[in-house]
């Protein structure tokens, strides 16, 4: 049987500020969020303002490839 192509896909969001500036030496990683998006309504990469616990402020989180 053929696999059904769902409209909803999983999107991983990563902090763009941590990537550009480099993470603080004290922190252990880069802030990431997992969400879902509708492939038909949002074909472009997703960008949302989320809280980054490593930067301690709200920053733009962009979608990355799996």
DSSP file (Angstrom, degrees, kcal/mol; ACC not computed):
  #  RESIDUE AA STRUCTURE BP1 BP2  ACC     N-H-->O    O-->H-N    N-H-->O    O-->H-N    TCO  KAPPA ALPHA  PHI   PSI    X-CA   Y-CA   Z-CA
    1    1 A X              0   0    0      0, 0.0     2,-0.1     0, 0.0     0, 0.0   0.000 360.0 360.0 360.0 142.1    0.0    0.0    0.0
    2    2 A X        -     0   0    0      1,-0.1     2,-0.4     0, 0.0     0, 0.0  -0.417 360.0-112.0 -73.7 147.4    1.2    3.5   -0.8
    3    3 A X        -     0   0    0     -2,-0.1     2,-0.3     1,-0.1    -1,-0.1  -0.651  31.2-121.4 -81.9 132.8    2.2    5.8    2.0
    4    4 A X        -     0   0    0     -2,-0.4     2,-0.9     1,-0.1    -1,-0.1  -0.542  17.6-130.6 -75.7 134.3   -0.2    8.8    2.5
    5    5 A X        -     0   0    0     -2,-0.3     2,-0.1     2,-0.0    -1,-0.1  -0.772  26.6-151.5 -87.8 108.4    1.5   12.2    2.2
    6    6 A X        -     0   0    0     -2,-0.9    33,-0.1     2,-0.1     0, 0.0  -0.454  15.5-139.7 -79.0 151.4    0.3   14.2    5.2
    7    7 A X  S    S+     0   0    0     -2,-0.1    32,-3.9    32,-0.1     2,-0.4   0.786  85.8  76.4 -78.0 -28.7    0.0   17.9    5.2
    8    8 A X  E     +A   38   0A   0     30,-0.2     2,-0.3    31,-0.1    30,-0.2  -0.718  61.1 175.3 -89.6 129.6    1.4   18.2    8.7
    9    9 A X  E     -A   37   0A   0     28,-2.4    28,-2.3    -2,-0.4     2,-0.4  -0.928  34.1-106.0-129.0 155.5    5.2   17.8    9.1
   10   10 A X  E     -A   36   0A   0     -2,-0.3     2,-0.4    26,-0.2    26,-0.2  -0.656  34.1-165.4 -81.7 133.2    7.5   18.1   12.2
   11   11 A X  E     -A   35   0A   0     24,-3.3    24,-2.7    -2,-0.4     2,-0.5  -0.975   9.2-150.2-122.1 133.6    9.6   21.2   12.2
   12   12 A X  E     -AB  34  64A   0     52,-0.6    52,-2.4    -2,-0.4     2,-0.4  -0.908  12.6-157.1-104.1 124.9   12.6   21.8   14.5
   13   13 A X  E     -AB  33  63A   0     20,-3.2    20,-2.5    -2,-0.5     2,-0.4  -0.861   9.1-170.5-104.8 134.2   13.3   25.4   15.5
   14   14 A X  E     -AB  32  62A   0     48,-2.8    48,-2.2    -2,-0.4    18,-0.2  -0.960  31.9-101.0-127.0 142.8   16.8   26.5   16.6
   15   15 A X  E  >  - B   0  61A   0     16,-2.0     4,-0.9    -2,-0.4    46,-0.2  -0.403  25.0-163.2 -63.1 124.9   17.9   29.8   18.1
   16   16 A X  H  > S+     0   0    0     44,-2.3     4,-1.8    -2,-0.2     5,-0.2   0.753  86.5  59.6 -81.4 -24.9   19.6   31.9   15.4
   17   17 A X  H  > S+     0   0    0     43,-0.5     4,-2.4     2,-0.2     5,-0.3   0.900 103.7  49.5 -70.5 -41.2   21.2   34.2   18.0
   18   18 A X  H  > S+     0   0    0      1,-0.2     4,-1.3     2,-0.2    -1,-0.2   0.860 110.8  51.5 -65.3 -35.6   23.2   31.3   19.6
   19   19 A X  H  < S+     0   0    0     -4,-0.9    -2,-0.2     2,-0.2    -1,-0.2   0.930 114.9  40.5 -68.5 -45.7   24.4   30.2   16.2
   20   20 A X  H  < S+     0   0    0     -4,-1.8    -2,-0.2     1,-0.2    -1,-0.2   0.936 125.1  33.5 -69.9 -47.9   25.7   33.6   15.1
   21   21 A X  H  < S-     0   0    0     -4,-2.4    -1,-0.2    -5,-0.2    -2,-0.2   0.585 109.8-116.4 -88.4 -10.9   27.3   34.8   18.4
   22   22 A X     <  -     0   0    0     -4,-1.3     2,-0.2    -5,-0.3    -3,-0.1   0.262  36.7 -80.2  80.8 144.1   28.5   31.4   19.7
   23   23 A X        -     0   0    0      1,-0.1     7,-0.1    -4,-0.1    32,-0.0  -0.485  51.3 -96.4 -80.8 147.9   27.1   29.9   22.9
   24   24 A X        -     0   0    0     -2,-0.2     3,-0.5    30,-0.1    -1,-0.1  -0.238  31.6-118.7 -58.1 151.4   28.3   31.1   26.3
   25   25 A X  S    S+     0   0    0      1,-0.2    -1,-0.1    -3,-0.1    -2,-0.1   0.774 112.1  56.0 -65.5 -25.7   31.0   28.9   27.8
   26   26 A X  S    S+     0   0    0     28,-0.1    -1,-0.2     2,-0.0    -2,-0.0   0.815  92.9  84.2 -76.8 -31.1   28.8   28.1   30.8
   27   27 A X        -     0   0    0     -3,-0.5     3,-0.1     1,-0.1    -4,-0.0  -0.237  68.9-143.4 -77.0 164.1   25.8   26.7   28.7
   28   28 A X        -     0   0    0      1,-0.1     2,-0.3    -2,-0.0    -1,-0.1   0.471  65.5 -30.4-106.8  -4.4   25.6   23.2   27.4
   29   29 A X  S    S-     0   0    0     -5,-0.1     2,-0.4     0, 0.0    -5,-0.1  -0.936  73.2 -56.9-178.3-159.8   23.9   23.7   24.0
   30   30 A X        -     0   0    0     -2,-0.3     2,-0.2    -7,-0.1    -7,-0.0  -0.913  52.7-106.5-115.3 139.2   21.7   25.5   21.6
   31   31 A X        +     0   0    0     -2,-0.4   -16,-2.0   -17,-0.0     2,-0.4  -0.445  43.7 179.1 -67.2 129.1   18.0   26.2   22.3
   32   32 A X  E     -A   14   0A   0    -18,-0.2     2,-0.3    -2,-0.2   -18,-0.2  -0.988  13.2-169.1-134.1 144.2   15.7   24.0   20.2
   33   33 A X  E     -A   13   0A   0    -20,-2.5   -20,-3.2    -2,-0.4     2,-0.5  -0.950  12.6-145.2-126.4 149.2   11.9   23.7   20.0
   34   34 A X  E     +A   12   0A   0     -2,-0.3     2,-0.3   -22,-0.2   -22,-0.2  -0.971  32.7 148.9-116.0 129.9    9.9   21.0   18.1
   35   35 A X  E     -A   11   0A   0    -24,-2.7   -24,-3.3    -2,-0.5     2,-0.3  -0.838  38.3-112.5-144.4 179.8    6.6   22.0   16.5
   36   36 A X  E     -A   10   0A   0     -2,-0.3     2,-0.3   -26,-0.2   -26,-0.2  -0.920  25.3-172.6-120.7 149.5    4.4   21.0   13.6
   37   37 A X  E     -A    9   0A   0    -28,-2.3   -28,-2.4    -2,-0.3     2,-0.7  -0.968  30.5-111.1-137.3 156.3    3.5   23.0   10.5
   38   38 A X  E  >  -A    8   0A   0     -2,-0.3     4,-2.4   -30,-0.2   -30,-0.2  -0.786  22.2-153.9 -87.6 117.6    1.1   22.6    7.5
   39   39 A X  T  4 S+     0   0    0    -32,-3.9    -1,-0.2    -2,-0.7   -31,-0.1   0.815  91.8  49.2 -62.3 -33.4    3.2   21.9    4.5
   40   40 A X  T  4 S+     0   0    0    -33,-0.2     3,-0.3     1,-0.2    -1,-0.2   0.879 117.1  38.4 -77.5 -38.6    0.6   23.3    2.1
   41   41 A X  T  4 S+     0   0    0      1,-0.2     2,-0.4   -34,-0.1    -2,-0.2   0.800 127.5  33.1 -81.8 -29.9   -0.1   26.6    3.9
   42   42 A X     <  +     0   0    0     -4,-2.4    -1,-0.2     1,-0.1    -2,-0.1  -0.702  61.7 157.7-128.8  78.5    3.5   27.3    4.9
   43   43 A X        +     0   0    0     -2,-0.4    -1,-0.1    -3,-0.3     3,-0.1   0.768  58.9  75.1 -75.2 -23.2    5.9   26.0    2.2
   44   44 A X  S    S-     0   0    0      1,-0.2     2,-0.1     0, 0.0    -2,-0.0  -0.262 101.6 -74.5 -81.5 172.1    8.8   28.3    3.3
   45   45 A X        -     0   0    0      1,-0.1     2,-0.3    18,-0.1    -1,-0.2  -0.423  51.5-120.4 -67.5 142.3   11.0   27.9    6.4
   46   46 A X        -     0   0    0     -2,-0.1    17,-1.8    -3,-0.1     2,-0.4  -0.651  27.8-174.9 -88.5 137.9    9.3   28.8    9.7
   47   47 A X  E     +C   62   0A   0     -2,-0.3     2,-0.3    15,-0.2    15,-0.2  -0.985   9.1 170.1-134.5 124.5   10.6   31.5   12.0
   48   48 A X  E     -C   61   0A   0     13,-2.3    13,-3.4    -2,-0.4     2,-0.7  -0.952  36.9-116.7-132.2 150.7    9.1   32.2   15.4
   49   49 A X  E     +C   60   0A   0     -2,-0.3     2,-0.3    11,-0.2    11,-0.2  -0.798  48.9 161.1 -86.4 117.1   10.1   34.4   18.4
   50   50 A X  E     -C   59   0A   0      9,-2.4     9,-2.7    -2,-0.7     2,-0.4  -0.859  44.2 -93.2-131.6 164.9   10.7   32.0   21.3
   51   51 A X  E     -C   58   0A   0     -2,-0.3     2,-0.6     7,-0.3     7,-0.2  -0.689  31.6-155.4 -83.6 128.6   12.5   32.2   24.6
   52   52 A X  E  >> -C   57   0A   0      5,-2.4     4,-1.6    -2,-0.4     5,-1.1  -0.917   4.0-161.4-103.0 118.0   16.1   31.0   24.5
   53   53 A X  T  45S+     0   0    0     -2,-0.6    -1,-0.1     1,-0.2     5,-0.1   0.707  90.8  53.6 -74.3 -18.0   17.2   29.8   28.0
   54   54 A X  T  45S+     0   0    0      1,-0.1    -1,-0.2     3,-0.1   -30,-0.1   0.832 117.0  35.5 -83.2 -34.4   20.9   30.1   27.0
   55   55 A X  T  45S-     0   0    0      2,-0.2    -2,-0.2   -32,-0.0    -1,-0.1   0.652 101.7-137.0 -86.6 -18.2   20.6   33.8   25.8
   56   56 A X  T  <5S+     0   0    0     -4,-1.6     2,-0.3     1,-0.2    -3,-0.2   0.834  71.7  76.2  61.4  37.6   18.1   34.5   28.6
   57   57 A X  E   <S- C   0  52A   0     -5,-1.1    -5,-2.4    -7,-0.1     2,-0.5  -0.973  92.3 -80.9-160.6 168.9   15.8   36.5   26.2
   58   58 A X  E     + C   0  51A   0     -2,-0.3     2,-0.3    -7,-0.2    -7,-0.3  -0.671  56.1 166.0 -78.9 126.7   13.3   36.1   23.4
   59   59 A X  E     - C   0  50A   0     -9,-2.7    -9,-2.4    -2,-0.5     2,-0.5  -0.834  42.4 -85.8-134.0 171.1   15.0   35.5   20.1
   60   60 A X  E     - C   0  49A   0     -2,-0.3   -44,-2.3   -11,-0.2     2,-0.5  -0.690  37.3-160.1 -82.4 128.5   14.1   34.4   16.6
   61   61 A X  E     -BC  15  48A   0    -13,-3.4   -13,-2.3    -2,-0.5     2,-0.3  -0.952   9.9-159.9-110.0 124.0   14.2   30.6   16.2
   62   62 A X  E     -BC  14  47A   0    -48,-2.2   -48,-2.8    -2,-0.5   -15,-0.2  -0.719  23.6-100.4-106.1 154.6   14.4   29.4   12.6
   63   63 A X  E     -B   13   0A   0    -17,-1.8     2,-0.3    -2,-0.3   -50,-0.2  -0.480  38.4-165.5 -73.3 138.9   13.6   26.0   11.1
   64   64 A X  E     -B   12   0A   0    -52,-2.4   -52,-0.6    -2,-0.2     2,-0.2  -0.800  25.4 -98.5-119.2 164.0   16.5   23.6   10.5
   65   65 A X              0   0    0     -2,-0.3   -54,-0.0     1,-0.1    -1,-0.0  -0.492 360.0 360.0 -77.5 152.3   16.7   20.4    8.4
   66   66 A X              0   0    0     -2,-0.2    -1,-0.1     0, 0.0   -55,-0.0   0.461 360.0 360.0 -75.5 360.0   16.4   17.1   10.2
